[in-house]
Every structure is written in structure tokens, then in C-alpha cells.
Amino acid sequence: MNRIVLLTLALAATGASAVALAQAGHGHDGKRDHARGHHGQGIVQLDADKDGRIARAELAGDDRRAQRLSSQFDAIDANGDGYLVRTELQAWRDSHRADRKEQRGERRAQRFAEADLDKDGKLSKAEVDGKMPRLADRFAWLDADRDGYLTSDELKPMRGR
């Protein structure tokens, strides 16, 4: 069965509505709504008056996401109307996607270089254990050529290869 059929059956069985499901943070395909963010503190929640747009005043406070949006407000507000809407946020995010990808690559390369204690261009199990402990349990899985070392190519995210 596909997801839509399963979702329809679940809705019918529970008496829930698609609107209730959407308000719970799920889209039409049952996946989490990306606007909610990683911790449920998303863009949608910054819209305090729930008018579908975010005014500069709604970004006051100590929320990290709100501070970041506030600092970039004028650049994001493409039409200059004093409000941020979903389409403006999406366009701004899309325009900066390449920059973010480059920054992630630079951070990854820096962490690799810091972990490569003997500067041989590859990481031994001991180097990973000492400098990248979150990867230690996955060392064998990541070591694609089974040579006992991890190269920067072996550490690239699968979707980025």
C-alpha cells in the first residue's frame, strides 16, 4: 500500500482530519514539516500573530533562529514590505545553498586535518578513536576498501558523492 492509502485509512480509523494532522506538523505525505525545524521550534512558530508572515518585531527574543533571521531580515525581505513570507525565505535559502555546502565541506576538511595526527592524508582507527569518537563505532562500515584507514572520500556523505 502506498502512503496516501495508509494515511487515509489511519485518518478514517482515528477520526482525525487532514487539518489536524497538518497542524501536528505533518505534511500530506506523513513526513515532518520542514518549517518546524529540528526541535519543533521552527519558522512557523515565529509567526506570533499567525497571519502567515513574520514581522521584524516578531523576531525579538533570544531564539537563535529568530536572531539569525533578524540579522538578515532586509536581505530576505525581497519586496521590502517589512514582512518575511514562506516564498521569500525559500528563495533566500535556495540562493545560499551552494555557500552552505561549501562551508560544510570546509568544516569537514578542517576536522579531518585535525584528526590526522601523522599527516598522512588518512585516519587510522586510533586517530578516529581519539579525535572523532562519534565515528569510532562506524569505522569498519566507513572503511570501504578495508585497508584499515579512512580517507576524506570515505567520509563524504553518501548523497554528496
Rosetta silent file (secondary structure, phi, psi, omega in degrees, C-alpha in Angstrom):
SEQUENCE: MNRIVLLTLALAATGASAVALAQAGHGHDGKRDHARGHHGQGIVQLDADKDGRIARAELAGDDRRAQRLSSQFDAIDANGDGYLVRTELQAWRDSHRADRKEQRGERRAQRFAEADLDKDGKLSKAEVDGKMPRLADRFAWLDADRDGYLTSDELKPMRGR
SCORE:     score description
SCORE:     0.000 S_00000001
   1 L     0.000  143.852  178.035    0.000    0.000    0.000 S_00000001
   2 L   -85.503  170.427 -174.883    1.222    3.446   -0.673 S_00000001
   3 H   -62.606  -37.143 -177.882    1.491    6.150    1.960 S_00000001
   4 H   -65.055  -42.928  178.838   -1.601    8.040    0.848 S_00000001
   5 H   -63.941  -45.516  179.034   -3.807    4.955    1.193 S_00000001
   6 H   -62.000  -41.826  179.195   -2.304    4.163    4.606 S_00000001
   7 H   -64.208  -42.211  178.564   -2.744    7.757    5.728 S_00000001
   8 H   -61.951  -44.344  178.223   -6.362    7.789    4.551 S_00000001
   9 H   -63.342  -40.678  178.891   -7.066    4.547    6.437 S_00000001
  10 H   -64.597  -41.182  178.636   -5.395    5.911    9.565 S_00000001
  11 H   -63.371  -44.517 -179.131   -7.423    9.110    9.363 S_00000001
  12 H   -64.990  -40.845 -177.889  -10.660    7.180    8.927 S_00000001
  13 H   -68.034  -35.505 -176.427   -9.856    4.798   11.779 S_00000001
  14 H   -94.858  -14.078 -176.656   -8.976    7.537   14.250 S_00000001
  15 L    78.581    7.476  179.761  -11.500   10.100   13.118 S_00000001
  16 L   -76.045  158.139  177.501   -8.675   12.597   12.702 S_00000001
  17 L  -107.314  160.870  176.328   -8.752   15.119    9.936 S_00000001
  18 H   -61.228  -33.672  178.771   -6.043   16.051    7.471 S_00000001
  19 H   -64.099  -43.410  179.277   -6.094   19.535    9.024 S_00000001
  20 H   -63.815  -39.884  178.105   -5.355   18.089   12.473 S_00000001
  21 H   -63.955  -43.733  178.935   -2.534   16.023   11.034 S_00000001
  22 H   -63.326  -40.162  179.911   -1.071   19.072    9.289 S_00000001
  23 H   -68.284  -24.242  177.222   -1.316   21.100   12.492 S_00000001
  24 L   -78.103   -0.160  175.931    0.568   18.349   14.280 S_00000001
  25 L    99.652   18.811 -179.836    3.492   19.081   11.976 S_00000001
  26 E  -116.577  140.805  177.941    2.968   16.530    9.228 S_00000001
  27 L   -85.856 -171.365 -177.569    2.584   17.224    5.534 S_00000001
  28 L   -65.090  -19.819 -179.039    0.365   15.438    3.046 S_00000001
  29 L  -100.653    8.473  177.701    2.795   12.550    2.808 S_00000001
  30 L    85.060   -3.986 -179.676    3.042   11.978    6.571 S_00000001
  31 L   -84.047  157.892  178.509    6.574   13.382    6.842 S_00000001
  32 E   -61.616  143.213  178.373    7.559   16.040    9.352 S_00000001
  33 L   -75.371  120.869 -177.153    7.020   19.580    8.124 S_00000001
  34 H   -61.144  -24.588 -179.731   10.445   21.109    7.401 S_00000001
  35 H   -67.196  -18.267 -178.180    9.215   24.513    8.558 S_00000001
  36 H   -79.239  -19.638  178.378    9.080   23.179   12.121 S_00000001
  37 L    81.329 -175.132 -174.247   12.828   22.687   12.335 S_00000001
  38 L   -76.547  -29.799 -173.567   14.759   20.067   14.270 S_00000001
  39 L  -118.448   21.481 -179.443   13.376   20.722   17.739 S_00000001
  40 L    77.726   -0.517  179.233    9.827   21.807   16.966 S_00000001
  41 L  -104.274   82.618 -171.648   10.932   25.433   17.199 S_00000001
  42 L  -111.640 -174.721  179.799   10.514   26.438   13.606 S_00000001
  43 H   -56.187  -42.468 -178.021    9.783   29.309   11.325 S_00000001
  44 H   -58.557  -38.384 -178.627    6.046   28.797   11.710 S_00000001
  45 H   -71.448  -18.258  177.178    6.278   29.343   15.459 S_00000001
  46 H   -74.722  -17.530  178.171    7.983   32.701   14.908 S_00000001
  47 L   -81.403   79.857 -172.336    4.758   33.952   13.328 S_00000001
  48 L   -59.896  -38.429 -177.707    3.289   35.027   16.680 S_00000001
  49 L   -92.016    3.612  174.495    0.086   36.538   15.276 S_00000001
  50 L    54.870   40.055  178.499   -0.423   33.616   12.846 S_00000001
  51 L   -98.716    6.914  177.319   -1.012   35.861    9.818 S_00000001
  52 L    84.161   12.310  177.952    1.268   33.830    7.535 S_00000001
  53 L  -151.626  156.824 -176.493    4.124   36.316    7.622 S_00000001
  54 E  -114.925  118.864  175.573    6.837   37.325   10.069 S_00000001
  55 E   -85.811  157.638  179.542    7.308   40.964   11.019 S_00000001
  56 H   -55.463  -39.229 -178.480   10.644   42.209   12.350 S_00000001
  57 H   -63.059  -27.710  179.623    9.029   42.717   15.777 S_00000001
  58 H   -73.808   -8.066 -178.429    8.142   39.007   15.931 S_00000001
  59 H   -98.442    8.220  177.529   11.848   38.185   15.836 S_00000001
  60 L   -71.422  147.365  178.110   12.637   39.828   19.181 S_00000001
  61 L   125.439 -173.619 -174.179   13.965   37.486   21.825 S_00000001
  62 L  -105.348    8.573  175.905   16.803   35.063   22.378 S_00000001
  63 L   -64.100  127.551 -176.067   15.762   32.300   19.959 S_00000001
  64 H   -60.290  -41.852  179.885   18.813   31.550   17.772 S_00000001
  65 H   -64.705  -41.931  179.267   16.755   31.150   14.595 S_00000001
  66 H   -63.604  -41.032  178.966   14.941   34.434   15.255 S_00000001
  67 H   -63.865  -40.937  179.640   18.245   36.237   15.801 S_00000001
  68 H   -65.205  -43.656  177.935   19.652   34.867   12.548 S_00000001
  69 H   -64.970  -39.822 -179.985   16.551   35.916   10.608 S_00000001
  70 H   -62.196  -41.080 -179.344   16.567   39.314   12.260 S_00000001
  71 H   -69.378  -22.571 -179.720   20.176   39.924   11.258 S_00000001
  72 L  -110.108   11.111 -170.595   19.364   39.006    7.626 S_00000001
  73 H   -51.527  -52.014 -176.402   15.855   40.486    7.554 S_00000001
  74 H   -63.705  -34.889  178.767   16.436   43.135    4.872 S_00000001
  75 H   -70.229  -34.390 -178.601   18.240   40.669    2.582 S_00000001
  76 H   -78.620  -37.657 -177.457   15.437   38.121    2.902 S_00000001
  77 L   -72.379   79.240 -172.214   12.574   40.634    2.548 S_00000001
  78 L   -60.343  -36.769 -177.828   12.804   40.729   -1.252 S_00000001
  79 L   -93.162   -1.832  175.320    9.837   43.046   -1.820 S_00000001
  80 L    67.767   24.626 -177.596   10.714   45.363    1.068 S_00000001
  81 L   -87.881    0.037  178.946    7.245   45.228    2.632 S_00000001
  82 L    86.787    8.909  179.374    8.550   44.661    6.164 S_00000001
  83 E  -133.931  148.605  172.742    7.403   41.048    6.354 S_00000001
  84 E  -105.650  129.349  176.591    9.004   37.686    5.638 S_00000001
  85 L  -118.456  166.643 -175.193    6.824   35.123    3.903 S_00000001
  86 H   -53.368  -43.469 -177.000    7.472   31.496    3.063 S_00000001
  87 H   -66.727  -35.049  177.161    8.380   32.189   -0.573 S_00000001
  88 H   -69.123  -42.151  178.642   10.938   34.831    0.394 S_00000001
  89 H   -62.736  -42.399  179.411   12.502   32.547    2.990 S_00000001
  90 H   -64.239  -44.822  179.991   12.669   29.686    0.482 S_00000001
  91 H   -62.302  -41.682 -179.980   14.224   31.879   -2.224 S_00000001
  92 H   -66.385  -44.028  178.373   16.830   33.205    0.205 S_00000001
  93 H   -61.309  -44.299  179.511   17.650   29.716    1.452 S_00000001
  94 H   -62.819  -37.481 -178.052   17.951   28.402   -2.107 S_00000001
  95 H   -70.316  -19.924 -179.132   20.246   31.270   -3.097 S_00000001
  96 L  -105.732    4.483 -176.741   22.629   30.420   -0.239 S_00000001
  97 H   -58.706  -44.258 -178.039   22.586   26.629   -0.653 S_00000001
  98 H   -64.611  -38.984  178.553   25.937   26.487   -2.500 S_00000001
  99 H   -62.947  -43.821 -179.792   27.609   28.647    0.162 S_00000001
 100 H   -65.188  -38.685  178.520   26.356   26.388    2.962 S_00000001
 101 H   -64.018  -41.981  178.353   27.537   23.288    1.116 S_00000001
 102 H   -63.873  -42.860  179.092   30.986   24.830    0.672 S_00000001
 103 H   -62.871  -41.118  176.872   31.146   25.787    4.357 S_00000001
 104 H   -61.673  -41.760  178.789   30.202   22.243    5.409 S_00000001
 105 H   -63.357  -39.685  178.243   32.957   20.884    3.168 S_00000001
 106 H   -65.515  -42.963  178.275   35.487   23.277    4.683 S_00000001
 107 H   -64.027  -40.847  178.933   34.489   22.296    8.238 S_00000001
 108 H   -62.344  -44.178  179.975   34.683   18.603    7.311 S_00000001
 109 H   -64.684  -38.097  179.279   38.166   19.098    5.817 S_00000001
 110 H   -66.093  -44.380  178.406   39.311   21.005    8.897 S_00000001
 111 H   -63.387  -38.814  178.281   38.081   18.276   11.272 S_00000001
 112 H   -62.332  -47.634 -178.787   39.777   15.637    9.108 S_00000001
 113 H   -61.860  -38.768  179.004   43.084   17.565    9.145 S_00000001
 114 H   -67.247  -33.813 -179.515   42.902   17.994   12.933 S_00000001
 115 H   -79.463  -24.596 -177.588   42.302   14.264   13.413 S_00000001
 116 L   -79.855   78.212 -172.883   45.093   13.249   11.007 S_00000001
 117 L   -62.711  -36.418 -178.858   47.837   13.420   13.624 S_00000001
 118 L   -91.896    3.155  175.332   50.590   11.892   11.466 S_00000001
 119 L    53.839   40.274  178.148   49.543   13.996    8.437 S_00000001
 120 L   -97.016    3.667  176.763   49.492   11.017    6.057 S_00000001
 121 L    82.929    9.807  177.502   46.159   12.007    4.491 S_00000001
 122 L  -149.130  159.184 -177.055   44.201    9.168    6.062 S_00000001
 123 E  -110.273  125.961  174.697   42.835    8.330    9.501 S_00000001
 124 E   -80.842  169.285  177.970   43.792    5.222   11.417 S_00000001
 125 H   -60.396  -39.565  179.845   41.423    3.611   13.899 S_00000001
 126 H   -65.051  -39.728  178.137   43.455    5.138   16.753 S_00000001
 127 H   -65.325  -41.002  178.544   43.183    8.635   15.233 S_00000001
 128 H   -66.516  -44.305  178.757   39.432    8.239   14.819 S_00000001
 129 H   -58.225  -40.822 -176.354   39.057    6.880   18.367 S_00000001
 130 H   -80.706  -35.821 -171.606   40.989    9.843   19.764 S_00000001
 131 H  -114.083  -17.948 -179.391   39.754   12.718   17.617 S_00000001
 132 L  -136.732   61.593 -172.780   36.420   11.634   16.093 S_00000001
 133 H   -59.439  -25.517  178.933   34.818    9.376   18.700 S_00000001
 134 H   -67.970  -21.523  178.598   31.358    9.631   17.120 S_00000001
 135 H   -92.576  -12.196 -172.819   32.752    7.802   14.069 S_00000001
 136 H   -56.249  -44.013 -178.328   34.614    5.139   16.060 S_00000001
 137 L   -68.636  -21.454 -177.670   31.725    2.660   16.161 S_00000001
 138 L  -103.159    8.586 -174.832   31.214    3.006   12.414 S_00000001
 139 H   -51.933  -52.707 -177.233   34.888    2.766   11.424 S_00000001
 140 H   -62.444  -37.718  179.397   34.624   -0.664    9.762 S_00000001
 141 H   -66.282  -39.878 -177.775   31.448    0.333    7.945 S_00000001
 142 H   -77.241  -25.756 -178.428   33.025    3.521    6.609 S_00000001
 143 L   -75.317   79.967 -172.014   36.293    1.839    5.590 S_00000001
 144 L   -59.939  -38.797 -177.337   35.036    0.944    2.108 S_00000001
 145 L   -93.680    4.154  175.966   38.298   -0.562    0.815 S_00000001
 146 L    55.213   36.730  179.856   39.001   -2.386    4.101 S_00000001
 147 L   -95.018   -0.144  179.109   42.564   -1.060    4.298 S_00000001
 148 L    87.511    7.983  179.808   42.297   -0.057    7.973 S_00000001
 149 E  -136.384  154.431  173.109   42.205    3.671    7.224 S_00000001
 150 E  -110.084  129.735  174.953   39.561    6.250    6.413 S_00000001
 151 L   -98.308  167.953  179.011   40.180    8.729    3.622 S_00000001
 152 L   -62.862  -33.599  177.382   38.341   12.004    3.180 S_00000001
 153 L   -64.872  -37.364  179.260   36.420   10.438    0.264 S_00000001
 154 L   -69.341  -20.634 -179.734   35.225    7.612    2.513 S_00000001
 155 L   -94.933   -4.125  177.690   33.911   10.199    4.977 S_00000001
 156 L   -66.542  143.296  176.908   31.926   12.211    2.446 S_00000001
 157 L   -58.671  144.935 -177.442   28.188   11.973    2.955 S_00000001
 158 H   -56.206  -41.873 -177.765   26.657    9.336    0.684 S_00000001
 159 H   -73.475  -15.547 -179.239   24.367   11.833   -1.069 S_00000001
 160 H   -90.995   -1.393 -177.310   27.313   14.164   -1.696 S_00000001
 161 L   -84.337    0.000    0.000   29.352   11.634   -3.650 S_00000001
